[in-house]
């Protein structure tokens, strides 16, 4: 088995532990964080299976990430570059926090969270497809249940690699899930509607109808327009996928239960749940960093508990 090591300088300030805390909160099947701060994940790099380990050296203001890749083909051309892109996007190493902090460090609603979670960047799945599937799982259910489905699906259909005597599993690729019958997903406690949506998304990515690189080059609203054209994908799913799958910093899923209820009541002091339109109007004060403002608001409101994501998507 081959091993490749390299250093990567993230956009500073950056904290690996603060950033990936949400990824390992409910499940450690794919994403893991050791007590001494090493993050690891099994994933596909240029269609080759690998285990990626990431350690941070230095405080957020001087952070350097040490990346190690293990696999049979990690020295192949393009593998390291692919790993760098994933670290910058899915682990938030390319997220520019400095201008956000400059604009909102004294914001009465966000200042405490900015201080407490210094260096926390956007993070998500290793691919847009994975982030979309996770968002589909979370439609109208709590995240704990959604992650249990994530684990079941990954264990059943994900590729595995053994490194230093430990077996790790990667989230399934679109082509693999595209071959699964909708009824099989339904038997995994997914509704018929969600089962159909996952198969449609898997086929769309496997056939190239949806391409992460091409979508990544488009403005937010253009991406949303393409995604919601698929049955079962509403605006909430598209918006959360933009944040977690493409690392977009100015997206606000105003239909999220955590937004219309928790932020409206506990942060803004309203007496009742707000409407999606009201919260979308409210979010304008956080432009052009609404995604970042949202994760910092959630961090102070929920602490170690993720919000019970829920939306109107079918």
N, C-alpha and C positions, 0 to 999 in steps of 0.2 A: 504494500500500500504506500502511496506517495504522500508527501507532506510539503506544503508550501506555507511560508510565513512572510508577512509584510506588515508595514506600519501604514496607518491612514490618519491624516489630520482632519478631524471633524470641524465643522463650523463652530466656533467658540462664542460663548460658553456652551459646554455640552456635558451632560452627566448620563453615562450608560445606565447606571442603576436606577436613576429617577425615570428615565425614558422607558425602559423595558418592564418596569414594575407591573404595568397593566397587562402585559402579554403573559406573565406567569402567575397572575392572580388566581385564576380559576383552574388552569390546566398547565401541567408541565410535560405533557406528552411530546410536543414538538419543540416549543421554546422552553429553555431551562436557564436558571440563574443559580450559581452556587453561592454558598455563604461568603466566600471570599471575592465575589463580584465577577466571576467569569460567566459570560453568556454563551450559550451554544444552541445550535439548531441544525437539523438534517434538512437538506434542500437539494434541488436540482440546479446545477450550474452548467450552462451550455449543454443541456440534456444529459449531463453526467451527475450521478449521485455523489454527494459529499457531506461531510460533517464540518460545519464552520464554528470555530470558537473565537470569541472576541473578549479582550480584556482592556480596561482603561488604565492608562498611566498618567498621573498628574491630576490636579484639580480641574474643575470645569473651565477655568480661564486659560489653562495650559494643556488641555486634554490631548492625548494621543491614543489611538486605538491600535492595539496589536492583534492582528487577525491571523488565524491558523486554519488552513484547509487540509482535511484528510480525505483521501479517496483514491480510487484506482487511476483516475485520469486528471487529477487536479493540476498537473503541469502542462496540460494541453493548452494550445493557444486560445485566448479569450476567456478562460475560466477565471483567472484573477480579476480581469476587468469586470466580468459579470458579478463577481462577489463584491467588488467595490461599489458597483451601482446599487446592489441590494442593501449594503450597509448604509449607504448615504440616504436611501429612500426609506426602507422598511425599519431601520433602526434610527432614523432621524439625524444621521450624521451630516446630512446636507441641509438641514433646517436652520435658517438664519434667525436666531433668537435675539441677537443684539438690538436690531431696530424695534422689535416687539417690546423688549424690556424698556428701551428708551422712551417709547410712547406710552407705556401702560404701567410702569413701576410705581406710579403714584395714583393709579386708578383706584377709587374707593372700593370697588368691588373685587379687584384682582390683586392689589398690592400685597396682601398677606400671603396669597398663594405663590406669587412670583418670588417672594423671599424664601418661602418654605420649600419650594420645588425648583430651585435654581438649576438650570441646565436641562430641564425636562422638555424634550422635543416630541414631535409627532412620530408615531410608530404604527406598524401594522403587519399584515401578512407579507410573505416573501414575494408574492405576485398580486396583481390586481384581481386575478381570478380567485385566489384564496380569500382575499378580503371581501369580495362580492359574495362568495358562498357563506362566509361567516356572518355577513350582514343579513343574508336570506334566513339563516338559522335564527337570527335574533328578532325577526319581524314578529311583533306582538307577543313576545315571550321574554322571560328574564334571561340574563346572560348566563347564569349558572346552568340552566337547562340547555341553552344554545351550545355551550362549550362541552357538555356531555355528549351531544350529538356530534360535535366536531371530533371528539376523541373516538367515538364509535366508528365514524366514517373513515377516519385516518387509519385506525388500526386495521380496518377491513380491506382498504384499497391502496394504502400508501406503500411505497417502496422502502425497504429497510437496508441499513448498512451496519456492519459491526466494526467498531473502533476500540482497540484496547480492551477487548472482552465485553464491551457494552453494545447492545443492539439499539439503534435509534431508527425512527421512522419519519418519513417526509410526508407532507400533505400531498394527497393524490393529484396527479396531473390531469388536465382537462380531458385528454384522450381516454384516460382510464375511466373517468366518471361518465363520459359520453356513452359508454357501452353498458352502463347499468340500467336495468329496467326501473321505470318510475315506481312500480309496485314494490320493488326492493327497498327503495328509500322510504316509501310509505310504511313499510314494516319496521323501519328504524325510528318510529314515533314522529315522523314528519307528516304534515298534512299532504293531501294529494296535490294541492296547489303548489306548495313549496317543492315537492318532489319533481313536479313538471318543470318548475322554474330552474332548478339545479341542472336537470338534464339539458334544457334549452341553452343555458349559459355554457355548460361544458361543451356542447356541440359547437356553439358559436365561437368559442376560443380555440377549440381543436381544429376547426376548419379555417380559421383566420378571419372570420367575419368580424370578430372583435380582436384587435391586436393592441397589446399593452403599449408598445412603443409608439404606435400611431396615435392612440388615444392620449398618451402622455404629452404629445406635442400640441394638443388642442386646448382652447380656452375651456374653463369650467363648464359653462352653459352648453357648449357644443358636445362635451363628453356626456353630460346629463341627458341631452336630447337623444344621443345615440343609445344610451343604456335603457332609458324608459320606453324605448320603442319595442322592447321585448316584454312579452306578457309576464306579469309577476314582479316586474321591477318598477317600483314607484320612485318618487323623488327622494324620499328618505333613504332608501337603499342605495340609490345613485350617489347621494351626497355623502353618506358615511363611507362608501367605497372610494370616493375621491380623496377623503381625508386619510383613510387607512391604507388604501392601495396605491395612491399616486402622491401622497404627501402634500396635498394642496393646503395652503395656509389660510385661505380666505373663503371657507365654505361653512355654512351654518345650517344644520339639519333642524329647522325650527319645529318640525312635527314630532321630534323626539319627546317622549314622556318626561325625561329628565329636564328638558328645556321648558316645556309648557307648564310643568308642575313644580319641580324642585327649584329651578332658578327663579321662576315667577313668584313663588310663595316664600321660600326660605332666603333667597338673596335679595329680591326686590320688595319683599314685604306685602305682596298682594294677598287679598283674602280668599282668592279662588284661582283655579287653574286658568291660565291665559290661553288665547287662541294662537294657532300657528302664525296667522298674519300679524298679530300683536308682537310676538316674539321675533319675527323676522324684521319688523320695523325697529324693535329695540336693539337688535344686533348691529344695526348700522353704525352705532357709536364705536364698535370694535373693528370696523374696517381699517386697514386691509389685512387684519390678522384674526378673523373671526374663528377660524379653526383652533388656533392657539389659545385665544381667549376662552373658548369653550372647554378645552381640556384643563386649563388652569382653574376655571370656575368649578368644574366637576371635582377637581382634586381637593379643593377647600370645602366643598359641600358634602362630599361623600367619604373623604378620608381614604381608608383602606378598602372601601366597598365601592364597586363599580355601580353606576346607575342602572336601574331596571329598564334597559332600552326597549322601546316599544314605538310602533308607528302605525300609520294607516295603510301601508303597503299591503297588498293582498298576497 
